[in-house]
Amino acid sequence: MEKEELNRIIESLENSSSKVKASFGLHYRDGEDEMHIKANKDGFELFAAELLKVSRDSEDIIKNTEKNYIEFGYLNEWIDGELIAYIKPISENRNEIKQEEPIARNYKDDALQFGCILGIGILILSICVGFYTIVKWFV
């Protein structure tokens, strides 16, 4: 889409949606690994307008070496729930995006894990010996 066409759509969405009535939020359900969107029609339209603004300006944002993201979330009163701090456009296609490598474990991690397990084992053994000693006093 051309920038003029995007501007026309963005303006239409913003003019037809009430920022006073709009509600859009990302909500995380406690105790479960799921997030959902809760919004009304005006909220969806304003969110769509914000995403279209990012689409319109994405090439300029990617080229910017100082600030290659757009701040979001806290600037809009109609957004509630979990906030989106910023939107970061990228130029790579989905299959070209490099996934972050998992952090490799080193000997310090293994030693810490072994030390914690050993410490808990010693604590449990000490508690058992203490109870046994107390029972032997009274018997």
DSSP file (Angstrom, degrees, kcal/mol; ACC not computed):
  #  RESIDUE AA STRUCTURE BP1 BP2  ACC     N-H-->O    O-->H-N    N-H-->O    O-->H-N    TCO  KAPPA ALPHA  PHI   PSI    X-CA   Y-CA   Z-CA
    1    1 A M              0   0    0      0, 0.0     2,-0.2     0, 0.0     0, 0.0   0.000 360.0 360.0 360.0 146.8    0.0    0.0    0.0
    2    2 A E     >  -     0   0    0      1,-0.1     4,-2.4     4,-0.0     5,-0.2  -0.484 360.0-114.7 -81.2 155.8    1.1    3.5   -0.7
    3    3 A K  H  > S+     0   0    0      1,-0.2     4,-2.8     2,-0.2     5,-0.2   0.851 115.6  55.3 -60.5 -35.6    1.6    6.0    2.2
    4    4 A E  H  > S+     0   0    0      2,-0.2     4,-2.1     1,-0.2    -1,-0.2   0.910 109.1  46.9 -64.8 -41.3   -1.3    8.2    0.9
    5    5 A E  H  > S+     0   0    0      2,-0.2     4,-2.1     1,-0.2    -2,-0.2   0.906 113.0  48.8 -67.1 -41.2   -3.7    5.2    1.0
    6    6 A L  H  X S+     0   0    0     -4,-2.4     4,-3.0     2,-0.2     5,-0.2   0.916 109.9  52.3 -63.2 -42.5   -2.5    4.2    4.5
    7    7 A N  H  X S+     0   0    0     -4,-2.8     4,-2.6     1,-0.2    -2,-0.2   0.903 109.0  50.5 -59.6 -40.9   -2.9    7.8    5.7
    8    8 A R  H  X S+     0   0    0     -4,-2.1     4,-2.2     2,-0.2    -1,-0.2   0.918 113.1  44.9 -64.4 -43.5   -6.5    7.8    4.3
    9    9 A I  H  X S+     0   0    0     -4,-2.1     4,-2.7     2,-0.2    -2,-0.2   0.919 113.6  49.9 -66.7 -43.8   -7.3    4.6    6.1
   10   10 A I  H  X S+     0   0    0     -4,-3.0     4,-2.7     1,-0.2     5,-0.2   0.930 112.0  47.8 -60.7 -46.2   -5.7    5.7    9.4
   11   11 A E  H  X S+     0   0    0     -4,-2.6     4,-2.3    -5,-0.2    -1,-0.2   0.905 111.9  50.4 -62.2 -41.9   -7.5    9.0    9.3
   12   12 A S  H  X S+     0   0    0     -4,-2.2     4,-1.8    -5,-0.2    -2,-0.2   0.917 112.3  46.7 -62.8 -44.3  -10.8    7.2    8.6
   13   13 A L  H  X S+     0   0    0     -4,-2.7     4,-0.8     1,-0.2    -2,-0.2   0.921 114.4  46.7 -64.5 -43.9  -10.3    4.8   11.5
   14   14 A E  H  < S+     0   0    0     -4,-2.7     3,-0.3     1,-0.2    -1,-0.2   0.853 113.5  48.7 -68.9 -34.1   -9.3    7.5   13.9
   15   15 A N  H  < S+     0   0    0     -4,-2.3    -1,-0.2    -5,-0.2    -2,-0.2   0.816 113.1  46.5 -75.3 -29.8  -12.2    9.8   12.9
   16   16 A S  H  < S+     0   0    0     -4,-1.8     2,-0.4    -5,-0.2    -1,-0.2   0.535 103.7  74.8 -89.2  -6.2  -14.8    7.0   13.2
   17   17 A S  S  < S-     0   0    0     -4,-0.8     2,-0.6    -3,-0.3     3,-0.1  -0.889  74.4-135.0-113.8 138.2  -13.6    5.7   16.6
   18   18 A S     >  -     0   0    0     -2,-0.4     4,-1.6     1,-0.1    28,-0.1  -0.789   5.9-161.6 -91.3 120.9  -14.1    7.4   20.0
   19   19 A K  T  4 S+     0   0    0     -2,-0.6    -1,-0.1     1,-0.2    -5,-0.0   0.728  93.3  57.4 -71.9 -20.5  -11.0    7.5   22.1
   20   20 A V  T  4 S+     0   0    0      1,-0.2    -1,-0.2    -3,-0.1    -2,-0.0   0.889 115.9  32.9 -74.6 -40.3  -13.2    8.1   25.2
   21   21 A K  T  4 S+     0   0    0      2,-0.0    -2,-0.2    21,-0.0    22,-0.2   0.647  95.9 111.0 -89.3 -17.1  -15.2    4.9   24.6
   22   22 A A     <  +     0   0    0     -4,-1.6     2,-0.4    20,-0.2    19,-0.1  -0.267  40.6 179.4 -66.7 143.1  -12.4    2.8   23.2
   23   23 A S        +     0   0    0     17,-0.1    17,-2.0     2,-0.0     2,-0.4  -0.968   8.1 161.7-144.2 127.0  -11.0    0.0   25.2
   24   24 A F  E     +Ab  39  79A   0     54,-2.2    56,-2.5    -2,-0.4     2,-0.3  -0.979  10.8 162.5-144.7 130.2   -8.2   -2.4   24.2
   25   25 A G  E     -Ab  38  80A   0     13,-1.2    13,-2.8    -2,-0.4     2,-0.5  -0.990  34.6-141.4-153.5 143.5   -6.2   -4.6   26.4
   26   26 A L  E     -AC  37  82A   0     54,-0.9    56,-4.0    56,-0.7     2,-0.4  -0.906  32.1-166.7 -96.2 126.7   -3.9   -7.6   26.5
   27   27 A H  E     -A   36   0A   0      9,-3.2     9,-2.7    -2,-0.5     2,-0.5  -0.961  14.2-149.6-124.5 133.3   -4.7   -9.6   29.5
   28   28 A Y  E     -A   35   0A   0     -2,-0.4     2,-0.6     7,-0.2     7,-0.2  -0.870  19.5-133.0 -99.2 126.7   -2.6  -12.4   31.1
   29   29 A R    >   -     0   0    0      5,-2.0     3,-1.7    -2,-0.5     5,-0.5  -0.714  27.7-120.6 -83.1 118.1   -4.6  -15.1   32.8
   30   30 A D  T 3  S+     0   0    0     -2,-0.6     3,-0.1     1,-0.3    -1,-0.1  -0.275  92.7  15.9 -60.1 138.6   -3.0  -15.8   36.2
   31   31 A G  T 3  S+     0   0    0      1,-0.2     2,-0.3     2,-0.0    -1,-0.3   0.403 115.2  80.9  80.8  -2.5   -1.9  -19.4   36.8
   32   32 A E  S <  S-     0   0    0     -3,-1.7     2,-1.1     2,-0.2    -1,-0.2  -0.942  80.8-122.2-133.4 156.7   -2.1  -20.2   33.1
   33   33 A D  S    S+     0   0    0     -2,-0.3     2,-0.4    -3,-0.1    -3,-0.1  -0.454  74.9 102.8 -95.1  61.6    0.2  -19.7   30.1
   34   34 A E        -     0   0    0     -2,-1.1    -5,-2.0    -5,-0.5     2,-0.4  -1.000  46.9-165.4-144.2 147.6   -2.3  -17.8   28.0
   35   35 A M  E     -A   28   0A   0     -2,-0.4     2,-0.3    -7,-0.2    -7,-0.2  -0.971  13.1-174.0-127.6 144.1   -2.8  -14.2   27.0
   36   36 A H  E     -A   27   0A   0     -9,-2.7    -9,-3.2    -2,-0.4     2,-0.5  -0.932  23.3-119.8-136.9 161.4   -6.0  -12.8   25.4
   37   37 A I  E     -A   26   0A   0     -2,-0.3     2,-0.5   -11,-0.2   -11,-0.2  -0.860  21.2-171.7-101.2 132.8   -7.2   -9.5   23.9
   38   38 A K  E     +A   25   0A   0    -13,-2.8   -13,-1.2    -2,-0.5     2,-0.3  -0.974  28.6 136.3-124.1 115.7  -10.2   -7.9   25.4
   39   39 A A  E     -A   24   0A   0     -2,-0.5   -15,-0.2   -15,-0.2     2,-0.2  -0.985  44.0-128.5-154.7 158.7  -11.5   -4.9   23.4
   40   40 A N     >  -     0   0    0    -17,-2.0     4,-2.4    -2,-0.3     5,-0.2  -0.527  47.2 -90.0-101.3 179.0  -14.5   -3.1   22.0
   41   41 A K  H  > S+     0   0    0      1,-0.2     4,-2.2     2,-0.2     5,-0.2   0.895 126.9  49.3 -58.5 -45.0  -15.0   -2.1   18.4
   42   42 A D  H  > S+     0   0    0      1,-0.2     4,-2.4     2,-0.2    -1,-0.2   0.885 110.4  51.9 -63.3 -38.1  -13.5    1.4   18.9
   43   43 A G  H  > S+     0   0    0    -20,-0.3     4,-2.4     2,-0.2    -2,-0.2   0.915 109.2  49.0 -64.5 -43.4  -10.5   -0.2   20.6
   44   44 A F  H  X S+     0   0    0     -4,-2.4     4,-2.5     1,-0.2    -2,-0.2   0.916 112.4  48.8 -61.0 -42.4   -9.9   -2.6   17.8
   45   45 A E  H  X S+     0   0    0     -4,-2.2     4,-2.1     2,-0.2    -2,-0.2   0.904 112.3  46.9 -67.3 -40.9  -10.1    0.2   15.2
   46   46 A L  H  X S+     0   0    0     -4,-2.4     4,-2.1     2,-0.2    -1,-0.2   0.889 112.9  49.9 -67.8 -37.5   -7.7    2.5   17.1
   47   47 A F  H  X S+     0   0    0     -4,-2.4     4,-2.3     2,-0.2    -2,-0.2   0.912 110.0  50.9 -65.2 -41.3   -5.3   -0.4   17.6
   48   48 A A  H  X S+     0   0    0     -4,-2.5     4,-2.3     1,-0.2    -2,-0.2   0.896 108.7  52.3 -61.5 -39.8   -5.5   -1.2   13.9
   49   49 A A  H  X S+     0   0    0     -4,-2.1     4,-1.9     2,-0.2    -1,-0.2   0.898 108.5  50.4 -63.4 -39.9   -4.8    2.5   13.1
   50   50 A E  H  X S+     0   0    0     -4,-2.1     4,-1.8     2,-0.2    -2,-0.2   0.911 110.9  48.5 -64.5 -41.8   -1.7    2.4   15.4
   51   51 A L  H  X S+     0   0    0     -4,-2.3     4,-2.4     1,-0.2    -2,-0.2   0.881 109.5  52.5 -66.2 -37.1   -0.4   -0.8   13.6
   52   52 A L  H  X S+     0   0    0     -4,-2.3     4,-2.6     2,-0.2    -1,-0.2   0.860 105.9  54.7 -66.3 -34.2   -1.0    0.9   10.2
   53   53 A K  H  X S+     0   0    0     -4,-1.9     4,-2.2     2,-0.2    -2,-0.2   0.916 108.9  48.0 -63.0 -41.8    1.0    3.9   11.3
   54   54 A V  H  X S+     0   0    0     -4,-1.8     4,-0.9     2,-0.2    -2,-0.2   0.918 111.6  50.0 -64.1 -42.6    3.9    1.5   12.2
   55   55 A S  H >< S+     0   0    0     -4,-2.4     3,-0.5     1,-0.2     4,-0.4   0.915 111.5  48.9 -60.5 -43.0    3.5   -0.1    8.8
   56   56 A R  H 3< S+     0   0    0     -4,-2.6     3,-0.3     1,-0.2    -1,-0.2   0.885 121.6  33.6 -63.5 -40.0    3.5    3.3    7.1
   57   57 A D  H 3X S+     0   0    0     -4,-2.2     4,-2.1     1,-0.2     3,-0.3   0.370  87.3 105.3 -98.7   3.7    6.7    4.4    8.9
   58   58 A S  H <X S+     0   0    0     -4,-0.9     4,-2.6    -3,-0.5     5,-0.2   0.858  77.2  52.2 -60.1 -40.4    8.5    1.1    9.2
   59   59 A E  H  > S+     0   0    0     -4,-0.4     4,-1.7    -3,-0.3    -1,-0.2   0.914 112.1  46.5 -63.3 -41.5   11.1    1.7    6.5
   60   60 A D  H  > S+     0   0    0     -3,-0.3     4,-1.0    -4,-0.2    -1,-0.2   0.881 113.0  50.2 -66.3 -37.4   12.1    5.0    8.1
   61   61 A I  H  < S+     0   0    0     -4,-2.1     3,-0.4     1,-0.2    -2,-0.2   0.906 109.1  50.5 -68.0 -42.1   12.2    3.4   11.6
   62   62 A I  H  < S+     0   0    0     -4,-2.6    -1,-0.2     1,-0.2    -2,-0.2   0.878 110.2  50.5 -64.0 -37.8   14.4    0.5   10.4
   63   63 A K  H  < S+     0   0    0     -4,-1.7     2,-0.4    -5,-0.2    -1,-0.2   0.726  87.2  99.3 -73.5 -21.5   16.9    3.0    8.8
   64   64 A N     <  -     0   0    0     -4,-1.0    -4,-0.0    -3,-0.4    -3,-0.0  -0.535  55.0-167.8 -70.4 121.0   17.1    5.1   12.0
   65   65 A T  S    S+     0   0    0     -2,-0.4     3,-0.2     1,-0.1    -1,-0.2   0.740  81.9  47.5 -83.2 -22.9   20.3    4.0   13.8
   66   66 A E  S    S+     0   0    0      1,-0.3     2,-0.4     2,-0.0    -1,-0.1   0.901 126.4  15.8 -85.4 -43.6   19.5    5.8   17.1
   67   67 A K        +     0   0    0     -6,-0.1    -1,-0.3     1,-0.1    -3,-0.2  -0.854  60.2 170.5-137.3  98.3   15.9    4.7   17.7
   68   68 A N        +     0   0    0     -2,-0.4     2,-0.3    -3,-0.2    -7,-0.1  -0.132  61.1  61.9-103.2  37.5   14.7    1.7   15.7
   69   69 A Y  S    S-     0   0    0     19,-0.2     2,-0.5    -8,-0.0    19,-0.2  -0.955  73.9-123.2-149.8 166.5   11.4    1.2   17.5
   70   70 A I  E     -D   87   0B   0     17,-2.9    17,-2.7    -2,-0.3     2,-0.1  -0.972  26.4-126.9-116.9 125.7    8.1    3.1   18.2
   71   71 A E  E     +D   86   0B   0     -2,-0.5    15,-0.3    15,-0.2     2,-0.2  -0.426  42.3 162.2 -66.8 146.2    7.0    3.7   21.8
   72   72 A F        +     0   0    0     13,-2.2     2,-1.8    12,-0.2     3,-0.4  -0.618  35.5  41.8-143.4-163.6    3.5    2.4   22.4
   73   73 A G  S >  S+     0   0    0      1,-0.3     3,-1.7    -2,-0.2     6,-0.3  -0.253 104.7  55.5  60.2 -76.9    1.1    1.5   25.2
   74   74 A Y  T 3  S+     0   0    0     -2,-1.8    -1,-0.3     1,-0.3    11,-0.1   0.648  98.2  65.4 -69.4 -13.8    1.6    4.1   27.9
   75   75 A L  T 3  S+     0   0    0     -3,-0.4     2,-0.5     1,-0.1    -1,-0.3   0.660  94.9  67.1 -79.5 -15.6    0.9    6.9   25.4
   76   76 A N    X   -     0   0    0     -3,-1.7     3,-1.0     1,-0.1    -1,-0.1  -0.920  61.9-160.2-115.3 125.3   -2.7    5.9   24.9
   77   77 A E  T 3  S+     0   0    0     -2,-0.5    -1,-0.1     1,-0.2    -3,-0.0   0.741  90.4  65.9 -71.6 -22.4   -5.4    6.0   27.6
   78   78 A W  T 3  S+     0   0    0    -55,-0.1   -54,-2.2     2,-0.0     2,-0.5   0.525  85.2  85.7 -80.4  -4.1   -7.6    3.5   25.8
   79   79 A I  E <   +b   24   0A   0     -3,-1.0   -54,-0.2    -6,-0.3     2,-0.2  -0.858  54.3 159.6 -99.4 128.0   -5.1    0.7   26.3
   80   80 A D  E     +b   25   0A   0    -56,-2.5   -54,-0.9    -2,-0.5     2,-0.1  -0.703  36.3  45.5-131.3-174.0   -5.3   -1.2   29.5
   81   81 A G  E    S+b   26   0A   0    -56,-0.2     2,-0.3    -2,-0.2   -54,-0.2  -0.480 112.0   2.9  77.1-150.6   -4.1   -4.6   30.7
   82   82 A E  B    S-C   26   0A   0    -56,-4.0   -56,-0.7    -2,-0.1     2,-0.2  -0.555  85.7-131.2 -70.0 127.9   -0.6   -5.7   29.9
   83   83 A L        -     0   0    0     -2,-0.3     2,-0.7   -58,-0.1     3,-0.1  -0.560   1.9-134.9 -86.9 145.3    1.1   -2.9   28.1
   84   84 A I        -     0   0    0     -2,-0.2   -10,-0.3     1,-0.2   -12,-0.2  -0.892  18.8-162.8 -90.6 115.1    3.0   -3.2   24.9
   85   85 A A        -     0   0    0     -2,-0.7   -13,-2.2     1,-0.2     2,-0.3   0.905  62.6 -17.1 -71.0 -42.1    6.1   -1.0   25.6
   86   86 A Y  E     -D   71   0B   0    -15,-0.3     2,-0.5    -3,-0.1   -15,-0.2  -0.985  54.5-126.7-158.3 163.6    7.2   -0.6   22.0
   87   87 A I  E     -D   70   0B   0    -17,-2.7   -17,-2.9    -2,-0.3    -3,-0.0  -0.978  21.7-164.1-117.2 129.2    6.8   -1.9   18.5
   88   88 A K        -     0   0    0     -2,-0.5   -19,-0.2   -19,-0.2     2,-0.1  -0.907   6.8-152.8-119.7 104.8   10.0   -2.8   16.6
   89   89 A P        -     0   0    0      0, 0.0     2,-0.3     0, 0.0   -34,-0.0  -0.452  13.3-164.5 -71.5 148.2    9.7   -3.2   12.8
   90   90 A I        -     0   0    0      2,-0.1   -28,-0.1    -2,-0.1   -29,-0.0  -0.896  22.2-144.4-129.3 160.8   12.2   -5.6   11.2
   91   91 A S        +     0   0    0     -2,-0.3     2,-0.1   -29,-0.1    -1,-0.1   0.601  69.1  97.4-100.8 -13.5   13.2   -6.0    7.5
   92   92 A E  S    S-     0   0    0      1,-0.1    -2,-0.1     2,-0.1     2,-0.1  -0.410  73.7-118.7 -77.7 150.7   13.7   -9.8    7.5
   93   93 A N    >>  -     0   0    0     -2,-0.1     3,-1.5     1,-0.1     4,-0.9  -0.402  36.9 -98.4 -77.3 165.6   11.1  -12.3    6.4
   94   94 A R  G >4 S+     0   0    0      1,-0.3     3,-0.7     2,-0.2    -1,-0.1   0.880 124.2  47.9 -56.4 -43.0    9.9  -14.9    8.9
   95   95 A N  G 34 S+     0   0    0      1,-0.2    -1,-0.3     3,-0.0    -3,-0.0   0.591 109.9  54.7 -77.5  -7.8   12.2  -17.6    7.7
   96   96 A E  G <4 S+     0   0    0     -3,-1.5     2,-0.3     2,-0.1    -1,-0.2   0.561  79.9 108.4 -96.9 -11.1   15.2  -15.3    7.8
   97   97 A I    <<  -     0   0    0     -4,-0.9     2,-0.5    -3,-0.7    -3,-0.0  -0.512  69.8-131.3 -72.1 127.5   14.8  -14.2   11.4
   98   98 A K        -     0   0    0     -2,-0.3     2,-0.2     1,-0.0    -1,-0.1  -0.667  17.1-134.4 -82.7 126.8   17.5  -15.7   13.6
   99   99 A Q        -     0   0    0     -2,-0.5     2,-0.2     1,-0.1    -1,-0.0  -0.532  28.6-102.1 -77.5 145.9   16.2  -17.4   16.7
  100  100 A E        -     0   0    0     -2,-0.2    -1,-0.1     1,-0.1     3,-0.1  -0.495  37.7-120.0 -69.3 134.0   18.0  -16.6   19.9
  101  101 A E        -     0   0    0     -2,-0.2    -1,-0.1     1,-0.1     3,-0.1  -0.498  30.4-107.0 -72.0 140.1   20.3  -19.5   20.9
  102  102 A P        -     0   0    0      0, 0.0     2,-0.3     0, 0.0    -1,-0.1  -0.398  43.5 -96.5 -65.3 147.4   19.5  -21.0   24.3
  103  103 A I        -     0   0    0      1,-0.1     2,-0.2    -2,-0.1    -3,-0.0  -0.482  39.8-125.6 -69.0 127.3   22.0  -20.1   26.9
  104  104 A A        -     0   0    0     -2,-0.3     2,-0.2     1,-0.1    -1,-0.1  -0.516  21.4-122.6 -75.3 137.8   24.6  -22.9   27.2
  105  105 A R        -     0   0    0     -2,-0.2     2,-0.2     3,-0.0    -1,-0.1  -0.552  29.9-166.1 -78.2 145.3   25.1  -24.3   30.7
  106  106 A N     >  -     0   0    0     -2,-0.2     4,-1.7     1,-0.0     3,-0.4  -0.665  39.7 -88.5-122.4-178.0   28.6  -24.1   32.2
  107  107 A Y  H  > S+     0   0    0      1,-0.2     4,-2.6    -2,-0.2     5,-0.2   0.799 122.5  60.4 -65.6 -28.3   30.3  -25.7   35.1
  108  108 A K  H  > S+     0   0    0      2,-0.2     4,-2.4     1,-0.2    -1,-0.2   0.909 104.7  48.9 -65.6 -40.6   29.2  -22.9   37.5
  109  109 A D  H  > S+     0   0    0     -3,-0.4     4,-2.3     2,-0.2    -2,-0.2   0.927 113.5  46.3 -63.3 -44.5   25.5  -23.6   36.8
  110  110 A D  H  X S+     0   0    0     -4,-1.7     4,-2.6     1,-0.2    -2,-0.2   0.897 112.8  49.9 -64.9 -40.6   26.1  -27.3   37.4
  111  111 A A  H  X S+     0   0    0     -4,-2.6     4,-2.7     2,-0.2    -2,-0.2   0.892 110.8  49.9 -65.7 -39.3   28.1  -26.6   40.6
  112  112 A L  H  X S+     0   0    0     -4,-2.4     4,-2.3     2,-0.2    -2,-0.2   0.920 112.4  46.9 -65.1 -43.6   25.3  -24.3   41.9
  113  113 A Q  H  X S+     0   0    0     -4,-2.3     4,-2.3     2,-0.2    -2,-0.2   0.936 114.7  46.2 -63.6 -46.7   22.7  -26.9   41.2
  114  114 A F  H  X S+     0   0    0     -4,-2.6     4,-2.6     1,-0.2    -2,-0.2   0.901 112.3  52.0 -62.1 -41.2   24.7  -29.7   42.9
  115  115 A G  H  X S+     0   0    0     -4,-2.7     4,-2.5     2,-0.2    -1,-0.2   0.893 109.6  48.6 -64.3 -40.2   25.5  -27.4   45.8
  116  116 A C  H  X S+     0   0    0     -4,-2.3     4,-2.4     2,-0.2     5,-0.2   0.927 113.1  47.0 -65.5 -44.5   21.8  -26.6   46.4
  117  117 A I  H  X S+     0   0    0     -4,-2.3     4,-2.3     1,-0.2    -2,-0.2   0.914 113.6  48.6 -64.1 -41.7   20.8  -30.2   46.2
  118  118 A L  H  X S+     0   0    0     -4,-2.6     4,-2.5     2,-0.2    -2,-0.2   0.912 111.2  50.6 -63.3 -42.8   23.6  -31.2   48.6
  119  119 A G  H  X S+     0   0    0     -4,-2.5     4,-2.2     2,-0.2    -2,-0.2   0.903 111.2  47.3 -62.8 -42.5   22.6  -28.4   51.0
  120  120 A I  H  X S+     0   0    0     -4,-2.4     4,-2.5     2,-0.2    -1,-0.2   0.897 111.6  51.7 -65.8 -40.1   19.0  -29.4   51.1
  121  121 A G  H  X S+     0   0    0     -4,-2.3     4,-2.5     2,-0.2    -2,-0.2   0.919 110.5  47.7 -61.8 -44.1   20.1  -33.1   51.6
  122  122 A I  H  X S+     0   0    0     -4,-2.5     4,-2.6     2,-0.2    -2,-0.2   0.896 111.4  51.5 -64.1 -39.8   22.3  -32.1   54.5
  123  123 A L  H  X S+     0   0    0     -4,-2.2     4,-2.2     2,-0.2    -2,-0.2   0.927 111.4  46.3 -62.9 -46.0   19.5  -30.0   56.0
  124  124 A I  H  X S+     0   0    0     -4,-2.5     4,-2.2     2,-0.2    -2,-0.2   0.913 113.5  49.2 -64.0 -42.6   17.0  -32.9   55.8
  125  125 A L  H  X S+     0   0    0     -4,-2.5     4,-2.5     1,-0.2    -2,-0.2   0.902 110.8  50.7 -62.1 -41.8   19.5  -35.3   57.3
  126  126 A S  H  X S+     0   0    0     -4,-2.6     4,-2.4     2,-0.2    -2,-0.2   0.891 109.7  50.0 -64.4 -39.9   20.2  -32.8   60.1
  127  127 A I  H  X S+     0   0    0     -4,-2.2     4,-2.4     2,-0.2    -1,-0.2   0.913 111.7  48.4 -64.8 -42.1   16.5  -32.5   60.9
  128  128 A C  H  X S+     0   0    0     -4,-2.2     4,-2.4     2,-0.2    -2,-0.2   0.922 112.7  47.5 -63.9 -44.4   16.1  -36.3   61.0
  129  129 A V  H  X S+     0   0    0     -4,-2.5     4,-2.4     2,-0.2    -2,-0.2   0.897 111.5  52.2 -63.7 -39.7   19.1  -36.7   63.3
  130  130 A G  H  X S+     0   0    0     -4,-2.4     4,-2.4     2,-0.2    -2,-0.2   0.927 110.7  46.1 -62.5 -46.0   17.8  -33.9   65.5
  131  131 A F  H  X S+     0   0    0     -4,-2.4     4,-2.5     1,-0.2    -2,-0.2   0.906 112.5  51.2 -62.9 -41.5   14.4  -35.5   65.9
  132  132 A Y  H  X S+     0   0    0     -4,-2.4     4,-2.1     1,-0.2    -2,-0.2   0.908 110.6  48.9 -62.4 -41.7   16.0  -38.9   66.5
  133  133 A T  H  X S+     0   0    0     -4,-2.4     4,-1.4     2,-0.2    -2,-0.2   0.914 111.0  49.5 -65.0 -43.4   18.2  -37.4   69.3
  134  134 A I  H  X S+     0   0    0     -4,-2.4     4,-1.1     1,-0.2     3,-0.3   0.918 111.5  48.9 -63.1 -43.1   15.2  -35.6   70.9
  135  135 A V  H  X S+     0   0    0     -4,-2.5     4,-1.0     1,-0.2     3,-0.3   0.884 107.8  55.2 -64.6 -38.2   13.2  -38.9   70.9
  136  136 A K  H  < S+     0   0    0     -4,-2.1    -1,-0.2     1,-0.2    -2,-0.2   0.807 101.4  59.5 -65.9 -28.8   16.1  -40.8   72.4
  137  137 A W  H  < S+     0   0    0     -4,-1.4    -1,-0.2    -3,-0.3    -2,-0.2   0.887 110.8  39.9 -64.2 -38.7   16.2  -38.3   75.3
  138  138 A F  H  <        0   0    0     -4,-1.1    -1,-0.2    -3,-0.3    -2,-0.2   0.570 360.0 360.0 -90.5  -9.6   12.7  -39.1   76.4
  139  139 A V     <        0   0    0     -4,-1.0    -1,-0.2    -3,-0.1    -2,-0.2   0.452 360.0 360.0 -98.9 360.0   12.8  -42.8   75.8
